[in-house]
């Protein structure tokens, strides 16, 4: 048994989750209600997301990143229906729905 726990979102976990979903930085930023530059700075490790964005990232991707000694090469983010359900329940979902109508 490995000692796994849910950890904070860091540069690598954000990049890995975004790429696993086939999202651009701009698309992730739109989903979270921030700027693309913010996503870029997170992924470069310039600084990390604050507590509110830590929670939004978890809601957007459907789970928090897993911290383990041996991280599997497969995605740990669940399937697309779980991500869609989490995105629909996020505070930014109504903003996204309004943007899609335009």
N, CA and C atoms as a LAMMPS dump frame, in Angstrom:
ITEM: TIMESTEP
0
ITEM: NUMBER OF ATOMS
306
ITEM: BOX BOUNDS ff ff ff
-5.0000000000000000e+02 5.0000000000000000e+02
-5.0000000000000000e+02 5.0000000000000000e+02
-5.0000000000000000e+02 5.0000000000000000e+02
ITEM: ATOMS id mol type element x y z
1 1 1 N 0.832 -1.184 0
2 1 2 C 0 0 0
3 1 3 C 0.872 1.241 0
4 2 1 N 0.542 2.166 -0.891
5 2 2 C 1.286 3.413 -0.894
6 2 3 C 0.561 4.443 -0.045
7 3 1 N 1.322 5.36 0.476
8 3 2 C 0.734 6.405 1.31
9 3 3 C 0.258 7.537 0.413
10 4 1 N -0.98 7.454 -0.039
11 4 2 C -1.536 8.48 -0.91
12 4 3 C -2.416 9.41 -0.098
13 5 1 N -2.413 10.665 -0.477
14 5 2 C -3.293 11.636 0.141
15 5 3 C -3.633 12.702 -0.895
16 6 1 N -4.705 13.413 -0.651
17 6 2 C -5.058 14.499 -1.537
18 6 3 C -4.169 15.681 -1.215
19 7 1 N -3.609 16.271 -2.239
20 7 2 C -2.686 17.37 -2.023
21 7 3 C -3.151 18.654 -2.68
22 8 1 N -2.4 19.702 -2.482
23 8 2 C -2.734 20.973 -3.109
24 8 3 C -2.383 20.939 -4.599
25 9 1 N -2.992 21.815 -5.336
26 9 2 C -2.7 21.923 -6.764
27 9 3 C -1.375 22.654 -6.935
28 10 1 N -0.438 22.016 -7.616
29 10 2 C 0.839 22.652 -7.908
30 10 3 C 1.001 22.749 -9.425
31 11 1 N 2.125 23.277 -9.872
32 11 2 C 2.352 23.523 -11.298
33 11 3 C 2.145 22.262 -12.139
34 12 1 N 2.763 21.171 -11.732
35 12 2 C 2.689 19.935 -12.524
36 12 3 C 1.293 19.328 -12.524
37 13 1 N 0.628 19.327 -11.37
38 13 2 C -0.709 18.719 -11.314
39 13 3 C -1.724 19.524 -12.125
40 14 1 N -1.589 20.839 -12.142
41 14 2 C -2.49 21.667 -12.957
42 14 3 C -2.26 21.38 -14.438
43 15 1 N -0.998 21.382 -14.856
44 15 2 C -0.666 21.126 -16.265
45 15 3 C -1.136 19.734 -16.691
46 16 1 N -0.878 18.741 -15.839
47 16 2 C -1.246 17.364 -16.171
48 16 3 C -2.766 17.212 -16.31
49 17 1 N -3.518 17.802 -15.385
50 17 2 C -4.984 17.703 -15.433
51 17 3 C -5.544 18.431 -16.655
52 18 1 N -4.995 19.601 -16.953
53 18 2 C -5.463 20.379 -18.107
54 18 3 C -5.208 19.618 -19.409
55 19 1 N -4.002 19.085 -19.554
56 19 2 C -3.658 18.357 -20.785
57 19 3 C -4.43 17.049 -20.9
58 20 1 N -4.7 16.388 -19.773
59 20 2 C -5.472 15.143 -19.801
60 20 3 C -6.88 15.384 -20.335
61 21 1 N -7.396 16.573 -20.136
62 21 2 C -8.731 16.937 -20.632
63 21 3 C -8.689 17.616 -21.987
64 22 1 N -7.495 17.812 -22.535
65 22 2 C -7.369 18.422 -23.847
66 22 3 C -7.751 19.902 -23.865
67 23 1 N -7.525 20.578 -22.75
68 23 2 C -7.874 21.997 -22.649
69 23 3 C -6.659 22.877 -22.89
70 24 1 N -6.881 24.037 -23.489
71 24 2 C -5.835 25.044 -23.568
72 24 3 C -5.826 25.815 -22.256
73 25 1 N -4.783 26.588 -22.043
74 25 2 C -4.748 27.431 -20.853
75 25 3 C -5.906 28.426 -20.877
76 26 1 N -6.218 28.959 -22.055
77 26 2 C -7.318 29.922 -22.182
78 26 3 C -8.659 29.278 -21.839
79 27 1 N -8.872 28.033 -22.275
80 27 2 C -10.128 27.342 -21.974
81 27 3 C -10.267 27.066 -20.479
82 28 1 N -9.177 26.649 -19.838
83 28 2 C -9.219 26.42 -18.393
84 28 3 C -9.474 27.731 -17.661
85 29 1 N -8.799 28.789 -18.098
86 29 2 C -8.989 30.104 -17.467
87 29 3 C -10.446 30.549 -17.578
88 30 1 N -11.054 30.349 -18.735
89 30 2 C -12.458 30.722 -18.917
90 30 3 C -13.349 29.913 -17.973
91 31 1 N -13.067 28.639 -17.841
92 31 2 C -13.851 27.778 -16.952
93 31 3 C -13.737 28.162 -15.487
94 32 1 N -12.582 28.712 -15.11
95 32 2 C -12.353 29.086 -13.712
96 32 3 C -12.664 30.555 -13.438
97 33 1 N -12.85 31.323 -14.507
98 33 2 C -13.13 32.745 -14.33
99 33 3 C -11.897 33.57 -14.01
100 34 1 N -10.762 33.185 -14.599
101 34 2 C -9.532 33.962 -14.402
102 34 3 C -8.889 34.207 -15.764
103 35 1 N -7.711 34.804 -15.762
104 35 2 C -7.011 35.098 -17.018
105 35 3 C -6.123 33.92 -17.434
106 36 1 N -5.865 33.818 -18.733
107 36 2 C -4.966 32.789 -19.25
108 36 3 C -3.578 32.969 -18.658
109 37 1 N -3.153 34.203 -18.468
110 37 2 C -1.844 34.49 -17.901
111 37 3 C -1.72 33.893 -16.493
112 38 1 N -2.808 33.891 -15.754
113 38 2 C -2.807 33.303 -14.409
114 38 3 C -2.507 31.809 -14.484
115 39 1 N -3.178 31.114 -15.412
116 39 2 C -2.932 29.67 -15.588
117 39 3 C -1.478 29.434 -15.966
118 40 1 N -0.964 30.238 -16.883
119 40 2 C 0.431 30.117 -17.309
120 40 3 C 1.378 30.29 -16.132
121 41 1 N 1.135 31.297 -15.3
122 41 2 C 1.998 31.544 -14.143
123 41 3 C 1.927 30.411 -13.126
124 42 1 N 0.738 29.819 -12.955
125 42 2 C 0.617 28.658 -12.067
126 42 3 C 1.458 27.509 -12.61
127 43 1 N 1.307 27.238 -13.92
128 43 2 C 2.008 26.102 -14.523
129 43 3 C 3.514 26.308 -14.578
130 44 1 N 3.963 27.547 -14.61
131 44 2 C 5.399 27.833 -14.585
132 44 3 C 5.952 27.819 -13.165
133 45 1 N 5.068 27.737 -12.188
134 45 2 C 5.495 27.71 -10.793
135 45 3 C 5.856 29.075 -10.24
136 46 1 N 5.435 30.13 -10.927
137 46 2 C 5.726 31.481 -10.434
138 46 3 C 5.032 31.713 -9.087
139 47 1 N 3.832 31.202 -8.963
140 47 2 C 3.094 31.172 -7.71
141 47 3 C 1.973 30.165 -7.875
142 48 1 N 1.376 29.773 -6.784
143 48 2 C 0.319 28.774 -6.841
144 48 3 C -1.049 29.396 -6.642
145 49 1 N -2.076 28.645 -6.987
146 49 2 C -3.435 29.143 -6.776
147 49 3 C -3.745 29.276 -5.291
148 50 1 N -4.419 30.352 -4.951
149 50 2 C -4.835 30.576 -3.56
150 50 3 C -5.961 29.61 -3.202
151 51 1 N -6.38 29.613 -1.971
152 51 2 C -7.357 28.663 -1.447
153 51 3 C -8.634 28.574 -2.284
154 52 1 N -9.198 29.716 -2.686
155 52 2 C -10.441 29.694 -3.466
156 52 3 C -10.224 28.994 -4.801
157 53 1 N -9.098 29.269 -5.461
158 53 2 C -8.823 28.608 -6.738
159 53 3 C -8.432 27.15 -6.547
160 54 1 N -7.832 26.803 -5.405
161 54 2 C -7.573 25.387 -5.107
162 54 3 C -8.903 24.629 -5.126
163 55 1 N -9.916 25.215 -4.484
164 55 2 C -11.24 24.582 -4.437
165 55 3 C -11.889 24.548 -5.809
166 56 1 N -11.785 25.649 -6.576
167 56 2 C -12.364 25.67 -7.923
168 56 3 C -11.713 24.634 -8.828
169 57 1 N -10.397 24.486 -8.738
170 57 2 C -9.704 23.473 -9.542
171 57 3 C -10.214 22.078 -9.198
172 58 1 N -10.391 21.808 -7.915
173 58 2 C -10.903 20.507 -7.488
174 58 3 C -12.314 20.28 -8.029
175 59 1 N -13.159 21.295 -7.966
176 59 2 C -14.522 21.162 -8.497
177 59 3 C -14.499 21.012 -10.016
178 60 1 N -13.668 21.768 -10.69
179 60 2 C -13.61 21.74 -12.155
180 60 3 C -13.147 20.369 -12.662
181 61 1 N -12.096 19.829 -12.043
182 61 2 C -11.554 18.551 -12.508
183 61 3 C -12.177 17.341 -11.819
184 62 1 N -12.961 17.538 -10.788
185 62 2 C -13.672 16.433 -10.157
186 62 3 C -12.947 15.767 -9.018
187 63 1 N -11.694 16.117 -8.773
188 63 2 C -10.966 15.588 -7.621
189 63 3 C -9.723 16.424 -7.408
190 64 1 N -9.159 16.301 -6.227
191 64 2 C -7.885 16.961 -5.941
192 64 3 C -6.766 16.057 -6.446
193 65 1 N -5.592 16.622 -6.703
194 65 2 C -4.479 15.78 -7.136
195 65 3 C -4.076 14.804 -6.039
196 66 1 N -3.593 13.65 -6.443
197 66 2 C -3.154 12.634 -5.498
198 66 3 C -1.649 12.753 -5.327
199 67 1 N -1.205 12.8 -4.09
200 67 2 C 0.22 12.859 -3.784
201 67 3 C 0.638 11.468 -3.346
202 68 1 N 1.61 10.891 -4.054
203 68 2 C 2.06 9.539 -3.728
204 68 3 C 3.53 9.403 -4.083
205 69 1 N 4.149 8.37 -3.547
206 69 2 C 5.552 8.127 -3.883
207 69 3 C 5.682 7.715 -5.341
208 70 1 N 4.834 6.815 -5.782
209 70 2 C 4.862 6.343 -7.163
210 70 3 C 3.563 6.736 -7.854
211 71 1 N 3.563 7.892 -8.497
212 71 2 C 2.363 8.374 -9.167
213 71 3 C 2.196 7.611 -10.476
214 72 1 N 1.019 7.021 -10.716
215 72 2 C 0.804 6.271 -11.955
216 72 3 C 0.842 7.192 -13.16
217 73 1 N 1.198 6.632 -14.313
218 73 2 C 1.279 7.438 -15.529
219 73 3 C -0.102 7.73 -16.107
220 74 1 N -1.117 6.946 -15.721
221 74 2 C -2.462 7.207 -16.212
222 74 3 C -3.074 8.387 -15.469
223 75 1 N -4.118 8.935 -16.076
224 75 2 C -4.827 10.047 -15.456
225 75 3 C -5.515 9.58 -14.179
226 76 1 N -5.489 10.399 -13.166
227 76 2 C -6.171 10.103 -11.911
228 76 3 C -7.395 10.988 -11.745
229 77 1 N -7.864 11.562 -12.83
230 77 2 C -8.904 12.577 -12.756
231 77 3 C -10.301 12.049 -12.98
232 78 1 N -10.5 10.771 -13.148
233 78 2 C -11.845 10.253 -13.358
234 78 3 C -12.234 10.32 -14.829
235 79 1 N -13.492 9.981 -15.121
236 79 2 C -13.923 9.982 -16.516
237 79 3 C -14.592 11.3 -16.868
238 80 1 N -14.896 11.474 -18.161
239 80 2 C -15.45 12.737 -18.648
240 80 3 C -16.786 13.085 -18.017
241 81 1 N -17.624 12.091 -17.723
242 81 2 C -18.923 12.402 -17.126
243 81 3 C -18.759 12.971 -15.719
244 82 1 N -17.751 12.489 -14.969
245 82 2 C -17.496 13.044 -13.641
246 82 3 C -17.02 14.489 -13.739
247 83 1 N -16.162 14.77 -14.716
248 83 2 C -15.654 16.124 -14.9
249 83 3 C -16.79 17.042 -15.321
250 84 1 N -17.639 16.587 -16.234
251 84 2 C -18.768 17.399 -16.684
252 84 3 C -19.708 17.697 -15.525
253 85 1 N -19.977 16.705 -14.694
254 85 2 C -20.861 16.912 -13.545
255 85 3 C -20.257 17.921 -12.577
256 86 1 N -18.956 17.827 -12.337
257 86 2 C -18.295 18.774 -11.438
258 86 3 C -18.307 20.17 -12.032
259 87 1 N -18.081 20.272 -13.339
260 87 2 C -18.078 21.582 -13.994
261 87 3 C -19.468 22.203 -13.952
262 88 1 N -20.504 21.373 -14.115
263 88 2 C -21.869 21.897 -14.093
264 88 3 C -22.262 22.386 -12.714
265 89 1 N -21.654 21.815 -11.674
266 89 2 C -22.003 22.224 -10.321
267 89 3 C -21.114 23.353 -9.811
268 90 1 N -20.156 23.799 -10.626
269 90 2 C -19.248 24.846 -10.167
270 90 3 C -19.9 26.215 -10.234
271 91 1 N -19.414 27.158 -9.44
272 91 2 C -19.975 28.511 -9.429
273 91 3 C -19.843 29.224 -10.765
274 92 1 N -18.893 28.797 -11.587
275 92 2 C -18.697 29.467 -12.87
276 92 3 C -19.543 28.863 -13.979
277 93 1 N -20.316 27.8 -13.676
278 93 2 C -21.066 27.117 -14.729
279 93 3 C -22.112 28.009 -15.368
280 94 1 N -22.779 28.856 -14.594
281 94 2 C -23.782 29.737 -15.186
282 94 3 C -23.121 30.761 -16.085
283 95 1 N -21.931 31.216 -15.726
284 95 2 C -21.199 32.152 -16.575
285 95 3 C -20.776 31.473 -17.868
286 96 1 N -20.354 30.218 -17.775
287 96 2 C -19.971 29.465 -18.969
288 96 3 C -21.162 29.219 -19.877
289 97 1 N -22.299 28.874 -19.304
290 97 2 C -23.499 28.626 -20.091
291 97 3 C -23.923 29.899 -20.825
292 98 1 N -23.822 31.03 -20.157
293 98 2 C -24.177 32.3 -20.786
294 98 3 C -23.204 32.615 -21.918
295 99 1 N -21.911 32.33 -21.707
296 99 2 C -20.911 32.602 -22.742
297 99 3 C -21.111 31.711 -23.962
298 100 1 N -21.517 30.451 -23.743
299 100 2 C -21.726 29.529 -24.854
300 100 3 C -22.913 29.947 -25.713
301 101 1 N -23.902 30.624 -25.127
302 101 2 C -25.067 31.05 -25.882
303 101 3 C -24.721 32.195 -26.837
304 102 1 N -23.662 32.934 -26.518
305 102 2 C -23.267 34.079 -27.354
306 102 3 C -22.448 33.678 -28.521
